[in-house]
């Protein structure tokens, strides 16, 4: 049976659309679920805990789902509507896992802290990539349908487009680099413009150019003044407002104390030379 929308999207894009739908629906449900649990709504679900009191995070179910669907995809090689259904379930597993991506990154429960916003970032990145694929913006599109010469030309185009993308990443412009993979010349504009002051590019190339660094810092402050408030409000709407304190900064390691020599070392040490007594004055 043909996948839903396969007639005008094609089999591959229809499967990606199923993945995107599973990802979106599951992510929205998980965020609603966690906000209701945080609010301690009496008629809603509660946290899942083992008999020993261990809290079972929903990313555990996400990993199990992805592993199971991946194995079925490899072993059965489904097509049509079955491949689309599996892609939907796989997207649900990805949402369950990436919704707690910050916990994996920090190895701590930072879900309701500012560090937990990284999870929302990760989900939005995957949603954008999948959405661009569904719209037909495939950076490797046409690879299978071209001959040797066509593939060489396509490879050259991909490489030429990839260089500005890498420069954008090195300049700290992750979103510009991401969209530059799918939309030509977007990454080229980002590669030409100033780097973000906290990026590796700024650390390596603006260290001896204080005017350039100051210009980048002014540009960053101007952008943050307009974007941060909207970004915070959008994240609060999607993921809920953090209410727990952020992680403390890593403590500096205490200086190592000098080692105290043991008795054996003291015994084997040469005795200190006796102080010279002053000579008697001449008569």
N, C-alpha and C positions, 0 to 999 in steps of 0.2 A: 504494500500500500504506500502511495506517495505521501511524503511529509506535507503537513499543512503549510500552504504558501510555497511549496516547492516548485509549482508551475511558473511563478514569476520571480521567485528569489533564487531558485536553484537548490539542489540538495544540501550543499555545504552551508550556504547562507541561511537556509531554513533551519538547519541543525543549530547554527550559532544563535538564531533567533530564539529557539527553544532554550538554549543555555542562558541567554540573557533574561528571558522571562522567569526561569527558575531562580536565577540569582536575585532579581529584583523583588519578586514576591517573598522569597525566604528572608532576605535581608530586612524588608519592611516588617514582616511578621516577628522576626527575632527582636528587632528594636522595640516594637510595641510590647512584646512579651517581657523584655528586661525592664522596661520602664514601669510596667504594671507590677512586676515583682518588687522593684525598688519602692514603689508606693505602698506595698504590702496590702494590695487589694484582696479581700478575704475570699472572693469567689473565683480568683484566677489561680493559675499554676504557682508552684513554689519551686525553689531551688532543689535540684536533684542531688542527694547525698547518699553515699554508700553507708553500709552498716557501721563502718569505722569512723564515720563523720567526714569523709573526704568529699569535697564539693566536685561534682562531675560537670565540667564546662561543656558547652554545646559544641565547641570545636572538636571534641572527641567524636561526636556523632558525624561531624563534617568529614573528618579524616576517614572514618569507616565507610561513609557513603562514597567518597571519591575513590577509595581503593576498590570497593566492590564494583562500582560502575566502570572504572578503568579496566578491571579484569574482564568483565563481560564484553566491553568494547573490543578488547584485543582477541579474546577467545572466539566470540560469535561473529564479529565483523558485521554488525547489523546495518541495514540501510532503510531509507524511507522513513515512515512514521515511527518505527521502533528506534532508529538512531536519534530521532528528534526527542522522543520520550526519555531516552537515556541521557541525552544532552541536558534536558530539563532537570533531571534528578542530579546530574553532575553539577549543574549550576547551583542547585540547592546546597549541595555539599560544600562548594566553594564559598557560598555566602556564610554558612555556619562556621567555616574555618577562618575566613578573613575578617569576620566580625570580631574575632578575638586575636587578630594579628598582632596587636600591641602586646598582648600577654606573651605570645611566642617570642617577640623581639626582646622584651625586658625580662622575661622569665619571672614575672611578678604579676599579681592581679591589679592591673592599672586601668581596668575597664571604665571606671567612673572618675578618672583623673584626666588632666590635660594631656598626659602622654597617651591616653587611650584614644585620642582623636586620630592617631595614626591608622587605626583600624578603618575608620570612615574614609580616610584618604585612599587606603588600599582598595576598598570596595569601589569607590568612585573611579579609580584608574581602570579597573577591570571592566566596569560598566561602559566607560567611554571607549575603550578598545573594542569591546564586543559590539557596541552600537555602530562604530565606524565600519566594522566588518560587515554588519547587516546592511548598511547603506551602500556597500560595494566598494569601499575604500580599502583595498587589500594591497599592502606594499609589495607583495610577491605575486600579485595577480597576473595571470597569463603565463606563468612559468611552465606549467604542464603542457600548454598548447603551442609552445614555440619550439622551433628546431634549434640546432646547435648555434647558428649565427644569431638567431633571435635571443637565445638565452644569454649569449655573450653581451649583447647590447643591453638586455634587461639587467644583467649583473652589474654592468658599468653604471647604469642609471641608479641602481640601488646603492652602490658604493658611494657614488657622488652625493646622493641624498643622505647617506649615513654619516658622512664626515661632519656636516653641520649639526646633525642630531647629537653626535658625540661631543662636539664643542659646547652645545647647549647644556648637556648634562654636566660637563666639566665646569661650566659657568653657573651651575646651580639652578638652571631653568628647566626643571623636570617636565612641567606641563607643556612648555613650548617644544621641547624635544619629543615628547610623546605625540603631540599632534603633528609635528613635522614628519614623523614616520609615514603618515597617511596623506597629508596635504603638502605638496611640494612648495618650497620657498618660505614656508612658515619657519622652519628651522634655520634657514639661511638668514632671515631677518634677526632671529634671536642670537645667532652666532656672531653677527656683526656688532650688535649693541653691547652695552656695558655688562659686565658680569655682576652677579650679586656679591656684596662685600664679604659674605661668609663662605663663599665657594672656594674650591681648590684653585681655580683660575686666579681669583683675586689674591689669594695667599702667595702664589708663585710669581705673579706678574705685576701686581700693584704694590708690592712691598717697597720698591725703590721709586715709585711714582705716586707721591702723596696727593698730588692734585687729582690724579685719576681715581684714587681710592676715595677721596673726599666727594668727588662727583658721583661715584657709585653709591656712597652712603646717603647722600642727599636724595638721589633717585629712589633708593630703597625706602627711606622714610616717607617720601611723598606717596609712593605706591601703598605702603602699609597703612597710611592714614586713611586712604579711601577703601582699601580692600579688606582689611582685617575685621572691621566691624560687620561688614556684610558676610564675610566668611564665618565668623563666630556665630552670627544669628542663624545662618543656614545650617551649620553643623549642630547647633542646639535644637533646631527644628527636626532634623533627621535623627540624630543619635542621642538626643537628650543632653541636658546641661551637666557638666561634671560638678560633683559636690564633695569630692574627696581631695585632700591636699596632694600636690605634685610630689614626685619622688625627690628626696633630698639629694643634693649634689654629692658626687662621690667624695668620701673623706680622704684626705691626704694620708699616705702611709707614714707612720711614725718613723723617725730616724733610728737607724739601728744603733743600739748601745754597744760601746766597745766591749769586746770579749774579756772576761776576767780570767787571767791565767790560773791554771790548776796548780795543785801542790807540786806535782812532778816538774812542771815548768819552772816553778820558783826554786826548787832544789837544784835543777840543772843550770840555772842561770849563774853566770860568773858574779862573784861578789863585787860590790861597787868599790872602786879604789879609795883608800883612805885619804882624807884631806891632808895636804902637805902642811906640816907645821912651819911657821916662819923661822928662819935661821936666826941664831943668836947674833946680835949686833957685834961688830968687831970692837976689841978693846981700844 
